[in-house]
Amino acid sequence: MTSQAAVPAHERVPAAGSAGPWLTLLATAGGLFLAVMSTTVISVALPSIGADLGAGATEQQWIVDAYVLVYASLLVTGGTLGDRWGRKGAFIGGVAAFGLGSLLAGLAPTVPVLLAGRVIQGLGPAFLVPGSLTLIRLAFPDERRRATAIGLWSTSSGLALAIGPVLGGVIVTGLGWRWVLLMNGPLSAALVVLAARVIPRPARATARHRFDLLGALLTTAGLAAVAFGLIEGQRLGWASPVIIGSFATGITILIVFVVWERHRAEPLIDVSLFLRPAFTAANVAGLVVFFAFIGLIVYLSAYFQQVHGDPADTAGIDVAAIGVAFALAAPVSGRLVGRYGALPPMLSGLALGGVAVLGLLRLGTGTGIGAIWWDLALGGFGIGMCLTPMTVTALSAAGTTRAGMASAVHNAMRQLGQVLGVAVLGALVYARLPRHGSGGRLSAADRALFVDGLRHAVWTAGLALLATGVLVCLLLLPSPRRTASGRR
């Protein structure tokens, strides 16, 4: 169990029995809610943006992807800067950048200005998300309280994913697309004030560390190149020279980054952490969970719109069962982690999620929400059960001094999983449908092809969750050899 004495003096916060930690949790969960919701709430506004600003299909795709690309590629740098320069400042700065980017995008007169605003928006989560998780770790030194707090923090992301498409549809219908972005301005300002008041100000750090600028540039460029390939692969074709070159460039840069970091006295990322089975298991689980979760939300929503012909707001309600169950599972998982440890809820969540997702194989062109809502709910609940234990496992494996870095790596893996889910599952869904760009309802023949592709995506997501459960068992369950060595 971690004690306050184990936390560096310049990062200590009030004891967990006071109101301070819970107010810190409120502020950090609010930041995560805004960051996550922005990945989904914008999607239902794209047709209106296209009509108002003349944005074509490719530009509309980049309105969504510019945010995720910046968010994913800068998470590691943002987390490490927070470790070195102060977690509270990184969090508040991230919230401020998110709010300013939202205002610029919401007031944009042209598509390029809107894209610039989305890029600035993406800078916000890169700093506030790893900073928020580190602040929770410091605010709750007791392991049981910390697990509960991380569960509640994770709940905010589930709620954001659940209500994002529905809220976006309501706002676009009632107020117009600009308010999907403009609403973040006053919310971010209020959150900055709250965070400044309730998050304790750390004392001045006693030691200064040299920032690994080359490492930051390498990891950002490598992740950006890989993410670009994943995002654009479906549109340009996976055999396109641009996509192959993007993957080759990204992988090469990341290999150079690993070699560089292994010879640094003060690395941006301690890559040796991946030699620890717990750290590797938690990060692989994070990637696969978000691969399945986000990918299924996107393409089940497309199923209800393009196969059933439902409007966007109705489709958002149809898939809300996944997000709602996901949000409900997170606090339950936090309590279980506090009582039984991380492994049981993580394994049970992966198993339940995988089996429930495979239950969606019975989807047909005429299958309504009434026949599958409980599959969606069970799948969301199982996936949500994994969130807290894999987060706790990643942070515990890294230790206090590298908590921000570990949080950034873990969240970067989640974002990479999100990009992979949309790209890989989308390639399966639309493999035989070259005419899916309009987003309108498909013909009868194409609806059958869509459902056939969706079943392939369901197989992939479900088996990936079950296979990850097996991997977690192999990495985290005590083996006879480890037990014997521990007794010597």
N, C-alpha and C positions, 0 to 999 in steps of 0.2 A: 504494500500500500504506500502511495506517495504521501509525503508530509510537506508542510510548508517550508520546512528547513531545507528540503531537497530542491526547492525552486530558487533560482538566482534572486538575490536581494532586490535587484532593480526591476524584477518582474512579479513580485509578490502582490497578491490581492487580498481583500478581506476574507476572513474565515467563512466556510460554507454555511455556517449557521445564521449569518446575517442576511439582510435583504440584498446586499450588494451583488453577490454572485447571480442571483435570480434576475436582477435588473440588467446585469451584463448579458445574461442569456437572452432576455427579451430583445435587447438591442442587436445582438449578433444574429439571432434567428430572423429578425426583421430584415437585416441586410441580405441574408441568404434567400429569403422569400422573394425579395425584389429581383435578385440576380437570376434565380431559377425561372421565375414567372416570365421574364423577358425572353426566354428561349422559346416559349410556346404562345404567348399572348399575341405576338406580332403576326402569326401565321394566318389568322382569320382576317387580318386587315389588308393582306396583299392585293386582292382584287380591287379594293377601293384605292389603294396607293397607285396601282397600275393605271386605273382610269383617270386619277387626278393629276399624276405627274408624268404619265406616259411611259411607265416602266414596263419593259418587256419581260418575257419569261426568265431570261438569264439574270436581268437586273433584280427581279423579284427574289430569285433564289439567293442572290448575294446580299439582299437586305436581311435575310435570316442568317446566312453563313458568315458574314463579316463579323458579327458579334461572337459567334461560337469560335471562329478561327482565332481571333485575338485573345479571347478568354482562355482557350486551351493552350495556346503556344506561350503565354506569359505567366501561367500559374506558378511554375517552378521559380522563376525569377522573382515574382511578387512575394512568394512565401519566404524565400531566403532573405530578401531585403527587409521583410517584416521581422525576421529573426534578428537581424543585425542592427536595424535602425529603430525598432520599436513597433510592437504589435498594435497598440492603440492608434498611433499615427497612421499606420498602413491601412487599418480598417476605416478610419474616418476619411482618409484621402481617397480610398477606393469608392466609398459611398458618394463622396462629392463628385468624383469623376463620372460615376454612373449617372448622377442627376444632371450634370452639365451636358453630357452626351445625349441624354434623353431629350432635354430641351432643344438642343441644336437639331436633332432628328425630327422632333415634332413640329418645329417651325420651318423646316427645310423647304425652300422654294423649288429645288431641283433634286433629281436623284443623286448626283454626286455629293451634294451637301448632306442628304439623308444618309448616304453610306459613310461619310466622314463622322457623322453623329453616332452611328452604330459602332464604328471603330472605337471612338472615345468611350462609349458605353461599355464595350468589352474590356477596356482597361480596368474598370471598376471591380468586377468580380475577381480578376486576377490578383488583386491585392486584398479585397475584403473577405473573400471566402477562406483562404488559408489563415488570414489573421483572425477571423472569427472563431475558427475551431481551436486555434492556439489559445485564445483568450478564455475559452471555456475550459480547456485543460488546466490552465493556471487558476481559474476561479474556483474549480472544484477539485481540490487535492485528494479528497476521499474517493476511492475508486467506485463505490456504489453510487454515490451522488453524481459522479462524473458520467457514469453510464446512463443514468436517468436523464441528465442534462443533454448529453449527446443525442439520446433518443428523441427528446423534445425538439432539439435543434434540427434533427433529421425530419421530424414531422412537418416543419415549415416548408421543406423542399417538396414533400409529397403533396401538401395542400396547394402549393404554387403550381405544380404540374397538373393537379386535378382541376383547379378552377381557372387556369390560364386561358384555355380555348373558350370556355363558357363566358368568362368575363370579357374577353376580347370581342366576342360576338355581340354581347349586350352593348358595350361601349361604342363599337363601330356603328351599330344600328341607331343608337340614341344620340350620340354626340359627334361621330365622325372618327376617321382613322387617326387623326393627329392626337386625339386624347388618349389613345393607347400608349403613346410615348410621353405626352405632356404630363400625365398624372404622376409620373415618376419624379418630376421636379420637386413639387411640394412634399411628397413622401420622403424623398431623399434628404431634403432640408430638415424636416422634423427628426429624421433618424440621426443626422449629424449632431443636432442639439442634444438629443437623448444620449447618444454615445459619449459626447464630450462631458456630460454631467454625471453619468452613472459608472462609466468604466474608469477605474482608478488610474491616475497618472503615474507611470513608472518613474522611478528615480533615474537619474542620468546614468547610463551604462559606465561601468568602471573600466571596461576594455573596449578598444576599437579594433575591428577586423577589416582587413583589406578585401574589398569587394572584387569578386572574380568576374571582371567585365567580359573577357573572352569566353568564359564558360556560359555567361548569360546570353551572349550573342549566338553561340553555337547551339545551345538548347532551344532557344527561341526560333532560330532559322530551321533547325532540324524538324521540330514539331510542326512548324508552320508548313514546311514542304510536304510532310506526310499527310497532314490534315487537308491541305489543298488537293492532293491526289485523291484522297478518299471522297471529298466533297464533289470534285469535278469529274471523277471517273465514270459515274453513271451517265453524265451528259456527253462527255467527249469520247467515251469508250475506253475500256480498261487496257486495250492494246495501243491506244494513242501514244505517239512519241512524247507528247506533253506529259501525260500521266506516268508513263514509264520513267521519264526523266525526273519527274517530281519525286517519285518514290526512291529512285536511285540516289538522287541528291540528298533527300532527307535522311535516308539510312546511312549514307556515307558520313554526313555531318554528325549524326548521333554517335557513330563509331568513333570518330575523331574526338567528340566530346567526352566519351567514356575514357579514352586513353589519356586525354588531358586531365580529367578530374582525378584519375588514379595517381597522378604524380604531383598533385597540388597539396601543399601543407594545410591550406584552408579552402577546401573545395566548395563549389556551389551546391553540389549534391554528393553526399558520401555514398558512392555507388556500391561500397562494400555492404551496405544495408540489405541489398538484394541477395546476399549470401545467407541472410537470416530467414529461415523458412516461414516464420510468422509474417514478416514484412512482405515477402513475395506472395504468400497465399492471400493476404488481405488485398493487395493491389491487383492481382489477377481476378479475384472475385469482384472487385469494384468495376473493372473493365467489363466483365461478362454480364454482371447484373444490369448495368446501364445500357449495354449493347442490346439486351433483350427487352428491357423496360421501355426505353425511348423508341426503339425501332418498332415495337408492337403498337405503341400509342399512335405513332405517325401513320402506320399503314392500316391499322384497324379503323382509324378516322377516315382515311382515304377509301376504305372498303364501304363504309356507310354512305359516303358522299358519291363515289363513282359507281358503285354497284347498286345501292339502294336508292340513290338520288336524293338523300337527305341534305338540307342546308347545313352550313358550317356550324351554326350554334347547336343544332340538334345533334349533329355528329359528335360535337364536343361533350354533350350530355351523355351520349351513348357510351363513350369510352371513359367517362368519369369514374366508373366503378373501379378501374385499375388504380387511379390516383388516390381516390378516397381510401381504399383498402390499404394502399401503400402508406398513406399518412397515419392511419389507425395502427398499423403494425409497428411503426417506429418506437413509440413510447412503451409498448408492450415488450418489444425486444430489449429496450434499455433496462427495464426491470429484470428481465431474465438474465441479461449479462451481469448485472450487479449481484444476482443470487447464484447463478450457476457457471459464470464465465462466458467467454465469447463463442467457444466452439459449438455447444449444443444448439443455440438459436441460429447460428450461421448455417450449419448443416441442415437443420430442419427447414429453414427458409429456402435454401437452394433446392432441396428435394420437393417441397410443396410447390414452389414456383415452377420447377421443370415439369412436374406431372400435370399441373393445372394448365400450363401453356400447351402441352401436347393434347390436352382435351379439346383445344380449338381446331384440331384436325377435322372435326366433323362439320366445319363451316361449309356452306353451300351458297349458291347465288341468291337463294331466298331465305337464308337464315336470319331471323330477327334478333334483337337484343334480348328478348325474353328467353331465348334458348341458350344463350351463352353468358349472361351477366354474371352467373355464379362462377364460371371459369375465369372471367376477368377479375372478379373480386378475390378469388383464391390465389390466382397468379400474382396480383398486386400485393396481397397480404404476405405471401411467401417471399417475394422479392424485397418488400419493405422490412421483413424480419432480418434480412442480411445487413441492412444499412449500418445500424449501430455497432454490431460485433466486428464488422470488418474495419470500421473507422477506429474503434478502440484498439483493435489488434495492431493496426498500422502505427498509431501513435505510441502505443506501449513498446513496440519493438524498436522505435527510434530513440525514445528517451526525451527528457525535457529540453536539453540543449538543441536538439534538432527537430523539435515539434513542428515549427513552422514549415521547415523543409519537407518533413514527412507528410504534413497536411497538404502541401502544395503538390507533391508527387501523387498522393492518393487522389486528390481532386482532378489532377491532370489525367490520370488513368480513367477516371469516370468520364471526363469529357471526351477522351479518345474513344471510349466505349460508345458514347453517344453518337459521335461521328461515324464510327464503324457500323453501328446499328442502322442508322439512316441509309448509309451507302450500301452495305452488303445486303441487308434485307430488302432494300429497295431494288437492287439489281435482280434479286430473285423474284420479287413481286412483278416487276415490269419486264422481265426477260423476253417475253414474247409479245409485248405491247409497245411497239415503237411510237404509238400516237397518244401518249399519256400527258403531253404538255399542257393541254387546255384545262385539265382538272374537272371537266364536265362529266356527266353520266355516260358510261360506256354503252356500246351496242350489246345485244344479247350474246353474240359470239365472244366479244372481248370481255364481257363480264365473267364468262366461264374461264377464259384464260387468266384473268386477274385472280380469281379464286384459286386456280391451280397453282399460280405463283405464290399466293399468300400461304397456301399449305406448305410449300417448300420453305418459306420463311419461318413458319411456325415450327416445323421440324428442326430447323437450324437453331432457333432460339431455345427451344425446350431441351434439346440434347446438349447444347452448350452449358445450360444451367446444371444439368445432371452431371456432366463431365467435370465441371468445376467443383461440384461437391466431392467427387472422388479425389480430385487433386488436393483439395483442402484436407481431406482425411489423411492422404499420404504425407502431407507436409506437417500437419499439426498433431495428429494422434501419436502418442508415445510408442515408439517401436521397441521390440525386445532389446535391440542393440543399444539404443539410447538409455533404456532403463537400466541395463546391466552396467553401462559405463558410469551412470549417475550413482550407482551403489558403491563403486570402487572408492 
